[in-house]
Amino acid sequence: MRGVAARYPAFDAGLAAADRSARPHQPLPRRASARRAPFGDESAEQLSIESFVALQSRGLPIAPPVDARLNASRERGARLFAQRMGQLDLSCAQCHDDHAGQSLGGSTIPQAHPTGYPLYRLEWQAMGSLQRRLRSCIAGVRAEPFAYGAPELIELELYLDQRASGMTVDTPALRP
């Protein structure tokens, strides 16, 4: 399993063949539990599987798949990152590019590199996935968060992994 977490989300030919309406890629946690018992989003079991698999890649560089079938999804993720949303009319880029390193609510604004997920977040007092963090940010700008596993969140993950390409996996991490 070494290196697996460093190259997800990835194209899933089985998913594409089984459900033509679904986008043919999925993040690691869904892939890890899809073949066995289906665990709930953010369940302790789901996060345990994801953490164990990701730990096997700790210290390896993030290497998003070079797969042309993912390009359109990555581009949609980049557009979503730059898109203003919610009542506060903010985009991800406005915080994580324009104000990275500054403070917001006593915490430093990171550069949106998903190197440590799943991670233990002090604010949550629990482990959480990247999708939980993305949903929290979206709710923070007072927009309606996408459902867990929504194509938009997976596309955003694809884009964020591209931004973090070459950085090392440091799962499980600890954040404020």
Secondary structure as UniProt FT lines:
FT   TURN            2..3
FT   HELIX           5..7
FT   STRAND          10..11
FT   HELIX           13..18
FT   TURN            20..21
FT   STRAND          25..26
FT   HELIX           28..34
FT   TURN            41..42
FT   HELIX           44..55
FT   TURN            56..59
FT   HELIX           68..70
FT   HELIX           71..82
FT   TURN            86..89
FT   HELIX           92..96
FT   TURN            97..98
FT   TURN            100..101
FT   STRAND          103..104
FT   TURN            105..106
FT   STRAND          107..108
FT   STRAND          119..121
FT   TURN            122..125
FT   STRAND          126..128
FT   HELIX           130..140
FT   TURN            141..142
FT   TURN            148..149
FT   HELIX           151..163
FT   TURN            164..166
FT   STRAND          173..175
//
